Amino acid sequence: MKDDRIYIEHISETLQRIAQYTADGEARFLTDTLIQDAVLRNLQTMAESTQRLSDSCKARYPELDWRAIAGFRNVVVHNYLGISLARIWQIIQRDLPPLQQAITKMLADVGYE
């Protein structure tokens, strides 16, 4: 479980960074390329870390769509010219808060304090 904990901690850190970078709202995100780059990079590394979690770890949290997260990583990495910033904002608003809650629970489950 030690390796899983490292990845869970990293996922949590990337989600916290994204929340910090987007705290000024959608208009700032859509107009500031530095913020866009930082958010996209953190989304990419977050999704990459989820792929490194063990299958047994992921199986304990079936409420998370691990496959969709992996698919999203592939889009960010391989289709970066076709990324819709409006769609990324929707993901930030709709999908990341429940993911952060699940990751917080996972950290508690592995004894992270």
Protein Blocks (a to p, Z undefined) as FASTA:
>chain_A
ZZmmmmmmmmmmmmmmmmmmmmnojklmmmmmklmmmmmmmmmmmmmmmmmpcfklmmmm
mmbcfklmmmmmmmmmmmmmmpcfklmmmmmmmmmmmmmmmmmmmmmmnopZZ
